[in-house]
Structures are given as structure tokens and as C-alpha cells.
Amino acid sequence: LVGFWPPDNLQGTKKLIYDCYAVLSFMFLQGVYLLAQIADLIVIWGDLPLMTATSFILFTNLAQAVKFINLAVKNKMIRRIVNDCDQVLGNVQTEEAKRIVRRCDKDTTVQLVAFFSLTLFTITGFATSAERGHLPLRAWYPYDTSKSPTYELTFVHQVYALFVSAFLNVAKDTMVTTLIAQCHCQLKLIGLSLRTLGKDLEVDKSHLLSPKQGELIRSRLHKCAMQHQRALDVAQQLQLCFSEPTFAQFNVSRIIICVSAFQLVSATNNMVRLVSMGTYLVNMCFQVFLYCYNGNQLSEESSDISVAAYFSPWHTMSPSIRRELIIIMVRSKRIARITAGGFTTLSLASFMAIIKASYSLFTLLKQVNDGD
Amino acid sequence: MMTKVKAQGLVTDLMPNIKLMQAAGHFLFNYHSDNSGMSMLLRKVYSSVHAVLIVVNYVCMAINMAQYSDEVNELTANTITVLFFAHSVIKLLFFALNSKSFYRTLAIWNQSNSHPLFTESDARYHQLALTKMRRLLYCICGVTVLSVASWVTLTFFGESVRFIANKETNETMTEPAPRLPLKAWYPFNTMSGTMYIAAFALQIYWLLFSMAIANLLDVMFCSWLIFACEQLQHLKAIMKPLMELSASLDTYRPNTAELFRASSTEKSEKVPDPVDLDIRGIYSTQQDFGITLRGAGGKLQTFGQPTPNNPNGLTQKQEMLARSAIKYWVERHKHVVRLVASIGDTYGTALLFHMLISTITLTLLAYQATKIDGVNVYAFSTLGYLTYTLGQVFHFCIFGNRLIEESSSVMEAAYSCQWYDGSEEAKTFVQIVCQQCQKAMSISGAKFFTVSLDLFASVLGAVVTYFMVLIQLK
């Protein structure tokens, strides 16, 4: 809608016009904002509470800009991942598999709705907490903003930019996290088919499979191995596409969480503002949590493939089929992880580490401020 | 109207624990012998009354905390008490909300497979598990009663006062408060008289029941872990005979008859007449597989001719026995994996809450501990709180650690048997088992942390560090 995701069938000049529209839109929303806030930051350098008031939105916008650039550049690759995932998840046959897909779907929908409503709440809080004659957010403009027409225009611009960029943020984040969740779902389906390798096969009293049954199991196992390879390939591509913006997001989140907590503690005059700062803090934490939670799920599921293989009736299989199963188990010992720029893996442990780092930064900031 | 459910498996083993939990007022409504509508209603009323009383008194304590929050020392002390008993309220609610998954975990071990050659080992380790679980239950019950008794005794020592901050002079004064075990706000005057005795009795009841609620649930969790560990011990113990059985399938072994001998101490099995060998073909009990008693052992090896595929001349029944032994081992191991997964799903969130609250409590306690200035009531109560909280964390960390160690040592047991003499089948069996057991089974607190002695060490280390830093700052 806003020019960031061109529909599939734009060609030639139409595409060019669309790209120009995209750039303009970006400039209008983000660029103006970024420049204004950076300028403000330079002007008030040294005054800690004021600086934190400006920077908490500034950094979010910075991260957004990085993500948007990433999206524009890696467009084709991302599109391919989305289509592939769609195809795989849409082709499930058995009832059990459908149930797994539905449950994963429900999980991601719940996350999206929670994130969305949190953002909505926060943004309305911000927009309505502006005092008379002041803008909701601090920024430096090259003209005087307290006079009548400029004040209204800037106010409208800020609110509009706030709303749209917040929802874009939600959309971008949930796209990444949903893709990770879909990869996790694929791995779950593979686990299911490994567990039910011996489905509908009657094993006779010698507890061994007949050669014909063995061949059937072997073909099923080969199919599982191919699916496993495809799913790991998807995880690898996700890593390639989204590692850098996630890195930017994490670093920025560390700063933002610390700064918002500081703002929360020091700005106590306006009740609505206080509440909306609180929800902003929760929102930022939730954003990081979504990434880490889905990354964690993916890693866990990839190591669960080994357990699923163990739960197949392998004691009835002949040694040569067992060896193929062992190869699958050995591969799944190395978990599929998504890393943020190669530094931290997305997991719940790294989420705790980010929260701890923000908390230490926050206490440091408080000390510096109290000392002044 | 529910039919009588026969208690079996884990439920039988944990019956004393379950009965105690029902007595303490947990919302545990299964596993009664009498399930008529009237008694169900009575039990529900009983549990609800307990729940209401406990929550009401807890809220009174919280009100007291809010009332006297001006003075720092008073506030800290009250916060510690409130957090301390938050465990009980949370565990009560947690169980009430999550009882289905508790029932499911208890029912996982209702049916378990069995194998004639391994019943003796199975029974032995089961008995060991049972003894350990009972001992743990008695120990924790004793500790609970002792704590309540010492708490009540400690109430009668020292001055019964509370600290108030005088706003004008900015110093703390003392004001007389009722001599009760817990500081709480009651709508009636509890300084003396019948109201005082009533409040005292209520508080003793409350102390006992809330501590029992929290501790019994932890004991149930640890009993599950003990059970899983003993099962893993059983699996490790039968690994060696299993390997030899498997090797006998296609490698010549001199004493194959020994392997097929089960110890004959099982009186419950019907024993066919050892002379009448034809009858064995007709029986469809577990004896069907040609188990002999001591004395008729040597006859087995005359039953078939040694062939390249069958170097020990095993009969078809004996081959089935060997193969079904492997199946038994694998199925039993999968059963244990399922049990541990279910335990983790059921109790993980409760552990997360416990650790969160304990961390905050221990931080505050470290701060309180820096203010100890002699052997008095204050010192005893602070140290008491400290030991109790650390003890609770230690309790489940040690059992979680044992599970981790046992489950990863299965791999070592698999390696240490004579796999190099085994068939291709035996070798791939060892390989798959080693792959699976390399990653130890552990209980995680809703995936945030693993329950092990490392966790306890980090908690203890954090408390000590914090305490040292605070001492330095003073």
C-alpha cells in the first residue's frame, strides 16, 4: 500500500513509477523524521533527560530504515521463500499434519494480534498525550512550530508518520517471525512423518520387517530426508536474508529499552504519557521477544528431529535402513539457528541477555543523571 | 457417575502423596475410591474453603504491607514474608488450572511393557524408586512441621513491635503490635482476648497448610524424577544381557542357555512342569517362550542344528525372545522419554515462577542479612528464611541434575557392553542409542533455564556476591 511491496506483476515503466513512489513515500515518512530528530539531538547534546526523550523514537526509526532497505534489496529472495513455504504447508495430506499446521497458524496469528493491539494502544496514547501547543514528540524543525498553520501541519505529519511507520514496523517484524515460524512448522511435519514411518505396517512375531515392508519404509525415509534437506535450506536462506536487520534491531532494542525505562522513571507529570511510555516499553520488549521466541522454537524443533527418528519403529528395521536413520539423526544434532549478524543466536537465553544488558545500561544512565 | 478407577502405575506409588495433597486442600479430585456425586461435592467444597481462607489471609498480609510501607525495614520484612507465601498461592492456583496435565502425567505410566527375562530387574528398581519416594515424602513432611513449630516458637521471643517512621523527626519509633506469627491486617482488634486466640489459631492453621501445599507439589515433581531415574538405572542394568542375547543371534556363544534363564523367584508366574516340554507350545502366557528353571538349562542347545544364520542352535521361540528383548528395551526407553517430556510440560511454568520469586526474595534477604547485629530473633528469622528458600531451590535442582546425569550415562552403558562381538543389528542398535542419549534429558523452566545444580550454584553465587557487595558499601 505504501509503496514498499510491489505486487507480483508490475513490469517495465510501471515498476519504475512504483519505485519512485516508494522512495518518495519513504522520504516523507522516515527521512524527514530522522533528519529532524537527529538535528534535535545535536542541538540538545548533553542534557540527558531531553536526549532520551528524543532518542527513543529516533532509534526505532533507524532500525526501521535498515529493515526497509534490506527488504528492498533482497526482494526476490524473500518472495521465493514465501512462495516455497506456502507450497509446502499447503500440501499436507494427513489429518494429524493438518492439525499441526493449523496450530502453528494459530500461534502466529495470536502473536500478530498481540503485537498489533499493543502498538495501536501505544500510538494512540502518544498522539493524545500532546500538551497544548507542543508536539507529541521532540524534534528540530527549521521553522517555528508554535505558530498556527505550521503547528497543525507538523502535528498532523507527526501523527500520520507515527501511525503508518508503527504499523509498518509491526508488519515487517511479523513477516520475519512468521517465516521463521513456518520453517519451524515444516520441521514439525517432518518429525511427524518420521514418527509414523511404520504406519499401517503390521510387524510379524519375529519383530522384523519383511523385505517388501523394508522397501516401503526405505522410500518413506528417503522422502523425509529430502524434506529435511529442503527445510534446512529454507532456514539457511532466512539466515542470509534477515540476519543483518535483526542485528540492527537487537542493538537498537538494547538502547531503546534502556532509554524508555529511563523516560518512564523520570517523566512523571502526564498520566497518559506515563501509561503510553509504559506500553511502549512493553511493546519494544515484545518485539525482541517475538524474534527470540520463534528462533528458539526453530532451534528446538530441529533438534527434535532426532527424537522423532528415535520414536520410529527402528528396532524392526534391518541394519542398512537403520544406518540411513542414523545419518538423519547425526545431521539434526547440529541445530538450525538464526543468528543476528553472526553475534547472537535468536533464543530465549539471548532475550534474557538483552534485557539484562538494557537494565545495566539503565542503571548506569540513572547514576550519571543523578550525579549531574 | 464415574466407575471405579483402579489405581495403577505411578498413581499407586504416589498414593500417600496424593492423599496428603487432597487433605491439604489442593484441587485434586481424581483417584478417590468413592466417586459419588455427594462426596465429590463435599470435596470440592473442602478445597474451595481452604483456597478462600488461604487467599483471604494472604490478602490481609498484603494490606498490612501496604499500610506500613513508610519505614524501609518494616517494608522489606513484610515484602519478604509476602513473597515467601506467594509460592503457596501460586502453586495452589497453578494446580487448579493445570490439573489435567498433572493427571495426564500421572497416567502415562499406567501400562508398561514387560519381558520375562527382565521382570526381576524391573521389580527391583521399581522397589528402589518406591523406597526413595517414600523417604523423600517423610523427610519433607518432617521439615514442614518442624518449620511451622519453630516459627510459632520464635513468635514468643523478642519484642512484639513494629517500626513506624516518625515524619517530623525522621527517625524510627516502635509501636506495639499483636504477638502473632504473621503480621497481617484483621478487621477486628487482635491485641488481646478471644480475638487474639482466634487469630493465633487461624495463623497456625494457615502456616501449616500453605507450607504443606507448596512443599507437597514439589515433592510430587521430585518423586516423578526419582521414578524416571530408577527406570533409567533399570535400562542400564539390562543393557549387558541384552547385548549378549543379541549377539547370540548370529555369533557362536558357548553359554547361550544361561542367557535364557530367568531367575525363578517370581511366584506369581505359573510354572509349567519342566519335564513336560510339549505343554510349553500350548501355553500362551509369558512362559510360552521356553523359559526353563535351573536344572533343565542344558537341554536348550539340543533343540536345533547349528546353521550359518543360527550358530547357537536357537529355536525360533528363543530367537523371538532375543528380538523382543530389544523391542522391550527400546519401548521402555521411549516410554521414559515421553514421561520426562510430560513432566517438563506440566511443571515447567511453575518452576519458572518459583525461580523468579525466589530470586527477588533472596536479593531482599541478602540485604536484610547485612543488618544482623547479634544472636537475636531477627538473626534467627532471617537465617531461617534464607535456609528455607535455598533449600526449596536445592530440592528440585538436585533431582533435576540426577536426571540429567542418569540419562546421559545410558550412552556410556551402551558403549561399555561388548558391542564389537555383536551382529550388524546390535552395532546399529548401539549407534542409535548413543546418538539419542548423547543429549541428556532435562527439565527446563518453560525453556528459559535448565533445572540442574548449575542453576543452584548460580543462585547461591549471586546471593553471596550481592551480600558481599552490600557489606562493603556499608
HADDOCK unambig.tbl for C-alpha pairs under 7 A between the chains (distance, minus, plus):
assign (segid A and resid 206 and name CA) (segid B and resid 320 and name CA) 5.36 0.50 0.50
assign (segid A and resid 207 and name CA) (segid B and resid 323 and name CA) 6.38 0.50 0.50
assign (segid A and resid 207 and name CA) (segid B and resid 324 and name CA) 6.74 0.50 0.50
assign (segid A and resid 306 and name CA) (segid B and resid 436 and name CA) 6.98 0.50 0.50
assign (segid A and resid 307 and name CA) (segid B and resid 436 and name CA) 6.82 0.50 0.50
assign (segid A and resid 310 and name CA) (segid B and resid 436 and name CA) 6.93 0.50 0.50
assign (segid A and resid 311 and name CA) (segid B and resid 334 and name CA) 6.73 0.50 0.50
assign (segid A and resid 315 and name CA) (segid B and resid 327 and name CA) 6.26 0.50 0.50
assign (segid A and resid 319 and name CA) (segid B and resid 424 and name CA) 6.14 0.50 0.50
assign (segid A and resid 319 and name CA) (segid B and resid 425 and name CA) 5.38 0.50 0.50
assign (segid A and resid 319 and name CA) (segid B and resid 428 and name CA) 6.17 0.50 0.50
assign (segid A and resid 322 and name CA) (segid B and resid 428 and name CA) 6.57 0.50 0.50
assign (segid A and resid 323 and name CA) (segid B and resid 428 and name CA) 6.86 0.50 0.50
assign (segid A and resid 326 and name CA) (segid B and resid 432 and name CA) 6.22 0.50 0.50
assign (segid A and resid 348 and name CA) (segid B and resid 448 and name CA) 6.03 0.50 0.50
assign (segid A and resid 349 and name CA) (segid B and resid 448 and name CA) 6.42 0.50 0.50
